């Protein structure tokens, strides 16, 4: 919401509701950027990934389920 420059809320079922005026192109660009950075595997370029937390360091890593 901060990147879009508009108000919004996250509901009980993790749905996002945006309030205000925004351009569809800007929204799609932000979603693509997020997907490339936090969802897509850097090795095989697949989207079947999950987050894995290392208890010792408490760091979160992206784990590919295809590799």
Secondary structure, DSSP 8 states (H G I E B T S, - for coil): -TTTTSEEEE-TTS-EEEES---HHHHHHHHHHHHHHHTS-TTT--S-EEEEEETTTTEEEEEES--
